[in-house]
């Protein structure tokens, strides 16, 4: 899928380094008592698909598409946590992902500007997303999935650092907050 430099597009965070892990971030504040559903309405899913670069135009999204999207998102999140913790993949999440990925996906097309465009409807875009997730979880890259170490952050990301020790979803976000907090703590201990 399209790779944009900006971490926040149309109100959605794209910090993960992989579109499937970015999709898991559409449930914000997972570690807080009241998580925030960013896919509250079908139009929210359309906005996310466009912000992710899966389509240039706002797609028509049905309530059924939205329900499928939420199911896919939670399956991705559950499978990612299992990979992070070195656990066996949860059967139900794995079956849901396989079932979704088995349907007809969007059709990739290479444009003159070297970008990939996808043809299809919202459901087909979700199926393409499921296939991307399936490849991630079933490959060696799945061993590099991490969860942000930010105190209240639950974002997932693909650690592509050479050393494999990335700790935060973003240096500009959680990384900076952690470094500032550590600096202040040291200042209090060493006045």
N, C-alpha and C positions, 0 to 999 in steps of 0.2 A: 504494500500500500504506500501511498505518497508519504514522503518524509519531509516534514516542515521543521524549520529551525525553532519557531516559537513554541514555548512550553504550554502556553494557554491560548486556546483558540475557541472563540465563540462560547466562552464560559467553561470549557472542558480542559482538564489537564492532560497533556501529552508529554509525560516525563519518562515513560517506561522503556523506550527504545524498542518496543514491539507493540504493534497495533492491538493484539489480543489482551496484553497486560494493560494497555491504555484503556481498553473497553471496561476492564474490571474496575477502573477508577470512576465509573459513572454512578457508583454508590459511594458517596463522600462521607467522611467522618465515621467510618466503620467502627472505630474504637470508642466512640462516644455513646452515651446512653440513647441518643436519638439520631441514628444515621440519616443522611440526607439523600433522598432519591433524586438523582439528576435526570432520570428518564421518567418523569412524572406523566408526560403526555406524548402521544405519537409524534408530535412535531419536534419534541426534544430528541428523539431518536434520529429523525431526519437531519436535524442540526448537527448531531454527533457524526453521522455518516459523512456529511459534507465536510465538517471540520477535520475528520480523519483522512480526507482526500480520496474516499472511496467513490465519490461522485461530485461533479461540479454543480449540479442542479439540486434543488431541494426535492428529495424523493417523496412520493406519496407513501405514508405509513399508516397501516391499519392498527386497530387495537390488538389484533392477533399477532402482528409483527412485533408490537411492543412487548407482549407477553413472551414471545419467543426470545426476544432480546434479553429480557430480564433472566429467563431461564439459562440462556447461554452465558450471560455475565456471571451468574452465581456458580455455574459449572466451572468456568474458567478460574474463578477465584479459589474454589475448593481444590481443584487440581493443582493450581500453583502452590497453595499452602502445603499440599502433600509433597510436592517436589522439593520445596524449600526445607521441609523437615525430614526428608529422606524416608517418607512413609509410603506404604502401598497406596496407589491411586484409589480414591473412593469409588466403589462400583457404580453407584447411581450417577454421579457426576460424569464418570467415564462413559457410561451408556448414553446419557443425554448428549454429550458432545459427539459421540460416534453417530448417533441417530440424526442429529442436525447436519453434520458434515456429509452425510450420505445423500442429501438432496441435491438438486441442481443449483450450482453456484453462479455467481455473476461471471461474465465473460471478460477477461482482460484483453485490452487492445493497446498497442504501442502507438502513441501519437507522434507527430512530426517533431515536437519539442522534447522528445525522449521521455516523456511522462507516460505512466500507465493510466489509462482510463478504464473504467469498468462499465459494462452494459448489463442492465438488469433492474429488477425491482428491489425494494427494501429487503424482502425475505432472502433473495439471492445474495445480497451484500452480506447479510448475517451468516449465510452458509459459507461464503468465502472466508469470513472472519473465523468461523468454527474450524475450517480446514487449516487456516494459519495457526490457530491454537493447537490443533491436533499435531501438526508438524513440530511445533515448539516443544510440546510436552513429550513427544516421542523421540526427540533428538538429544544429542549431547548438550545443546544449548539449554535444555531444560534444567541442567545442573547449575546453570548460572542465573537462575531466577532468584531474586532476593526480595525481601520486604524491608521498606525503609525503617531505619532505626530511630527516626524522629519520634519524640515522646508520644505524640498523639496521631502520628501518621501511619496509615495502613496501606499506602500505595506500594504496588509491586513494580519491579523493574528488572530488566535484563542487564546483568553486570558484564559489560564488554571491556572493562578495564584490563590492562595487561596482567596485573597482579591478582585480579579476581577478588579484591577486597573493598569494593565500593560499598558504602554504608547508607547513603541517603538517596532518596528519589531524585533530588536535585541539589546541587551545591548552592544555587541561587535561592532555594527555598529552605528546606530542612537542614541542609549542610551548614548554611550560614547561621541559622538560628542556633544550632548546636555549638558552633565555634564561638559565637557571641556569649552563650550561656557558660561555656567552659572558661572563656576569658574572664568573665565577671566573677565566676567562682574562684579562680586563681587570685584575682585582685582582692577579694574578701579575705582569703587565707593569707595573703602576703601584702599587707597594707603598706 
